[in-house]
Amino acid sequence: MKALCWEGIGKLKVRDVAEPRVRADGDIIVRVRASSVCGSDLHLINGFIPAMREGDILGHEFTGEVVEIGPGVRRLAVGDRVVVGSVVACGGCWYCRTEQYSLCDNSNPQPVFAEKLWGHSPAGILGYSHAAGGYSGSHAEYVRVPFGDVGAFKVPDGVPDDAVVFASDAMPTGWMAADFCGLTGGEVVAVWGAGGVGQMAARAAQLLGAERVIMVDRLPERLAVAADRLGVETVNYADTDVLEALREMTSGRGPDACIDAVGMESHDVGPVYAYDKAKQTARLQTDRPTSVRQAIMAARKGGTVSIVGVYAGLVDKFPLGAAMNKALVLRMGQMHAQRYIPMLLDRLAAGEIDPGYLATHPLPLAQGARGYEMFEKKEDGCLRTVLHPA
């Protein structure tokens, strides 16, 4: 079969690889219909998560059709159209039983790297390096999904592939970001990053009761889409002091909750960003913490900072004093896909959320490398490239 593979830092290539097969009773094999690129994939491509091997298949956000099932699969059948959560979870450990699926004890078969880096190993993630289990990803014609009864969900009739594909990752990640904010109604929420996850976080915040949502980004076209589609307010950090603007927009108090939907390669302007980028390039720090720094400084006293942008290791100049002395609540993590996807599919079917507009650039799998180039460089208004193997 054809698959988009990592060839080295900054290098991608479509290769002929062996088709996956059922290895365990709970496995399913899915024929991929649509697989979206994701900002967190760029961290792999650019070498900031050092656990990739030549030939690894990328991709973790996808929808498709079940073509084979293991003997232990009970909830799914061949022919079912499904969306698959990117986080692999066993469904039976203590973390899964308490719906903390991204912390699953049993789904990462290669836990040593993560244990050394983070103290404990979280769950495995499809297509996300050998630190996350070494699973093959979804930018391929077929993909093996372990624990299929736990991680794959039937798609409601009438929901198109290029909308439901985002129920795999962007939607549940965005929903968890807003859920972490503890919204009760009437809040002001600021979101850093107007990409797919940021826009889904903004929509989730609205549905959970936020009175105002403010999006922070530097790309006028993305901010315009967010304002048009979601009715949010916007701040362009390329020409505005973000902290000053947010104070002014909230009568000096600051947002009740701030969401970092950017992560370890966040962008900024000015000397602090140049310092961060130089340190990251020289591997003197693994991550650029621009967005989370601003979120902590911007949040009102007693507010919440929700972090769903991916971070991998160590950062410099983290404003811990501000977080402590302002009595902030920090919530963060990889998304608990299996907790949110069923509810999100119901909201998709009901029309409460319509993420299809994120799929600005559908392409065949053969053009996957070009699709990532467009996505990373934000060319032609690209919000998301969605790859179609067929």
C-alpha positions, -999 to +999 in steps of 0.1 A: +000+000+000+010+037-002+019+057+029+034+091+037+066+084+056+091+104+077+125+103+059+145+125+082+141+161+096+120+181+071+118+152+047+086+133+037+080+108+010+051+085-002+064+049+000+052+015-008+049-003+025+034-036+038-003-035+045-012-038+083-026-070+097-045-080+128-021-088+156-043-090+186-079-100+193-091-064+197-075-050+165-094-036+136-081-027+101-095+005+087-094+016+051-087+053+053-111+077+036-097+110+049-067+118+071-060+154+082-026+170+088-022+184+123+000+211+138+014+186+163+027+165+133+050+194+125+069+188+158+077+153+145+086+165+110+109+192+123+127+169+147+116+184+180+103+150+193+135+129+190+119+094+187+112+091+150+128+065+127+132+066+090+101+051+073+077+058+102+042+065+088+027+098+099-008+109+107-033+104+136-065+122+127-087+101+104-119+085+094-125+054+073-142+020+068-136-011+088-124-039+065-112-065+090-117-072+127-100-093+153-118-122+170-123-102+202-141-072+186-178-070+196-190-035+189-179-030+153-183-050+121-168-051+087-183-023+066-188+002+095-178+038+087-159+050+117-139+079+131-109+069+153-095+088+182-058+094+178-051+083+214-049+046+219-066+033+251-072-002+265-105+006+281-098-015+312-070+001+333-077+025+362-071+056+340-095+044+313-121+035+339-119+071+352-121+084+316-085+097+316-078+078+283-047+097+273-030+084+305-038+047+297-014+023+314-014-004+288-014+012+253+022+023+250+043-008+242+075+013+242+072+032+275+109+035+284+116+068+266+085+085+280+092+072+315+127+087+314+115+120+300+083+125+320+085+102+349+056+080+337+044+069+303+011+082+291-010+064+264+002+055+230-008+077+200-012+066+165+015+078+141+033+098+168+068+085+172+083+057+192+079+077+224+042+072+219+043+035+211+057+034+176+023+028+160+020+034+122-001+064+113-031+072+092-015+089+062-019+056+044-044+034+026-049+012+056-042+015+093-043-010+122-062+003+152-055-015+185-084-018+210-108-010+182-140-014+203-126+014+226-112+039+201-133+037+169-168+051+167-195+047+141-201+079+120-237+092+119-253+091+084-250+122+064-219+136+080-192+141+053-157+127+056-141+162+055-161+172+086-161+141+107-124+136+102-119+164+128-139+144+154-108+123+156-086+149+172-092+186+166-127+186+180-121+165+211-089+184+218-106+217+215-136+206+236-113+193+263-095+227+263-127+245+269-139+218+294-107+224+314-117+260+318-146+251+342-170+274+325-203+281+342-217+308+320-208+344+312-170+341+310-145+358+288-122+332+272-090+340+252-076+314+228-041+315+214-039+300+179-066+303+152-058+269+136-081+239+137-078+231+174-080+268+184-112+273+164-128+241+178-118+253+213-135+286+206-167+269+195-166+246+224-162+275+248-193+292+233-214+260+236-202+256+273-214+291+281-187+317+275-201+351+269-171+363+248-143+345+230-112+363+219-088+347+194-051+356+193-031+349+161-010+367+136-026+356+103-053+380+092-070+353+070-073+329+100-086+356+123-111+366+096-124+330+092-128+327+130-146+360+132-169+351+103-176+315+112-177+318+150-184+354+157-154+357+180-133+389+187-097+389+175-063+402+184-034+402+159-002+400+179+019+410+150+006+446+153-008+447+188+006+442+223-015+412+233-014+417+271-024+454+268-051+446+243-066+419+265-066+441+295-083+468+276-110+444+263-117+431+298-118+464+317-084+458+331-092+424+347-080+399+321-098+369+306-114+345+330-097+316+311-069+314+286-064+285+262-030+276+246-038+258+214-004+263+199+023+245+218+060+240+214+066+258+181+046+290+190+055+321+171+059+357+182+076+390+173+104+408+190+136+399+209+121+373+233+109+352+204+143+355+187+159+343+220+135+313+223+139+303+186+177+304+189+177+283+220+153+258+205+173+256+173+205+249+193+185+223+214+193+243+246+155+241+252+131+217+235+100+240+233+091+276+226+067+287+254+056+320+239+019+313+240+017+297+274+038+326+289+014+351+275-016+331+286-003+330+322+004+367+322-029+377+306-053+356+328-072+373+355-063+367+391-079+334+401-084+324+365-076+293+345-050+285+319-058+254+298-029+240+277-037+216+249-009+226+225+017+199+226+049+204+247+076+178+248+103+187+273+119+218+289+113+255+285+131+286+297+117+317+315+085+300+326+065+325+347+058+302+376+058+332+400+029+348+381+009+316+381+014+311+418+009+346+430-022+351+408-036+318+422-041+304+387-055+270+379-034+252+353-050+223+334-033+205+306-029+172+287-033+152+256-070+149+249-092+121+263-106+112+229-129+084+240-146+106+266-156+133+241-161+117+207-195+101+211-210+134+224-193+154+196-206+130+169-241+138+183-234+175+181-221+171+146-252+153+135-274+179+151-255+208+133-243+224+166-207+221+154-196+223+117-159+218+113-160+211+076-148+246+068-114+237+083-107+213+054-095+241+030-072+219+009-083+183+002-055+165-017-047+129-028-023+110-005+003+112-033+006+149-027+010+145+011+045+162+012+031+192-006+001+193+016+023+195+047+044+222+031+013+243+024+001+237+059+033+247+076+039+278+055+002+288+058+000+291+020-032+300+001-052+304+034-046+268+043-062+259+076-060+221+071-049+198+043-069+166+043-054+137+025-075+112+006-058+079-002-085+069-028 
